[in-house]
Amino acid sequence: MFARFLKDRRGSIAPMLAFTAIPMMGAVGMAVDYTQANATRTAFQAALDSTALMLSKNAANQTSDALQTSATNYFNAVFTRTNASNVAINASYSSTGGSKVTLNGSATVTTNFLGILGFNQININASSTATWGSTRLRVALVLDNTGSMSSDSKMTALKTASHNLLTQLQNAATTADDVYVSIVPFNKDVNVDTANYNQSWLRWDLWEAANGTCSKTKYYKQSSCLSNGGTWTPANHSTWNGCVTDRDQNFDTTNDAPLAGSTLYPAEQYSSCPVSSLGLTNNWTTLSNKIDAMQPKGNTNQAIGLQLGWQSLTASPFAIPATDPNYKYTQVIILLTDGLNTQDRWYWNASSIDARQQKTCDNIKAAGITLYTVQVNTGGDPTSTLLQNCASDSSKFFLLTSANEIVTTFNQIGTALSNLRLAM
């Protein structure tokens, strides 16, 4: 009988369940509470990320108090989990190494079952960072100021387009150093400013041979003066009008600093000297005034404009603003012209000038500089193979057939550059 009693299991389930009920309920409750807490934590992180992205639109222009208010209001609107309490977020903005909004947040989720085991709440902590504008721009505007730009309202449209582009670039700048722009107006020559006549990077032999007085007054060139027994007295350099012509080959296609000999820029008294060039600056008023001062005159030498546009981004005779190692720098040249090459220091035919310019284009692209080319073709000229090949890629060559298209094209380029700088 006793053996049967030991084998009898009837009635033992109840006490066994009594012993196991509490841990079983705890395990089930733990799973339920942690599932809810994880869902809340996921929603909390998503709301924090969304808030950081939203704040990035205006953070640079807000006070810390205004930024915090915006963060709190937006977060509360998108985070709707009612089981979270003690919700707190903190927002901060920094412009070091690019613009950055950082959000830190915390909350608690009250448990339903884990309280049995002594855990009344689960803490949530999360953070989110939105960064943008870590790319800084250096943009050279190389702009045709030749005589043909006076026709079909092209110069008027170029000025409007350039002003609009400057506005876009200025708006893309979060801090003053984010965007710098240079302007290089060109025709046959480039004007590097008469104030620089004492600079060591100028070469004077060609200028002095053409500008001066002969003891025999009927001769106006050094060569003819000397060959006829006269004495040649070069003019004072202070009478120079600021123009320079192409450097000696192959320095006409590189950005080597003008230190001596063939690297120097030859001064020239070109009668149609364009308005002076402007090195990299973030003074938007100065840039705007330079655009207003442009006037169409002279022949076409895209090559010298392009070479000095490159120089304006990288080397003397231009002053180059210091870079910050915390940022990536993108250098861009925008070359606009309405005609084929007609004259440089050596040639009067397009093919010879084009060959020199193509070398410059190739060197610029090899240096990692983005090159846009714009051909304004209102006169039925052939599409420029040179400008097509010169652009960084086919999407950066623009063929325009009306002056009004200059405005829309510069707007398109400006939008692309602004998006590049402000990319998250």
Secondary structure, DSSP 8 states (H G I E B T S, - for coil): -HHHHHH--TT-HHHHHHHHHHHHHHHHHHHHHHHHHHHHHHHHHHHHHHHHHHHTTTGGGS-HHHHHHHHHHHHHHH---TTEEEEEEEEEEE-TTSEEEEEEEEEEEE-SSGGGGT--EEEEEEEEEEEE--EEEEEEEEEE-SGGGGGGGHHHHHHHHHHHHHHHHHHT-SSGGGEEEEEEEESSSEE--GGGTT-TTEE-HHHHHHSEEESSTT--SHHHHHHTT--EEE--GGG--SEE---STTGGGS-----SGGGSEEB---TT---B-EEEE--HHHHHHHHHH----S---HHHHHHHHHHHHHSTTS------TTSEEEEEEEEEESS-----SS-SSHHHHHHHHHHHHHHHHHTT-EEEEEEE--S-----HHHHHHSSSGGGEEEESSTHHHHHHHHHHHHHHHHHHH--
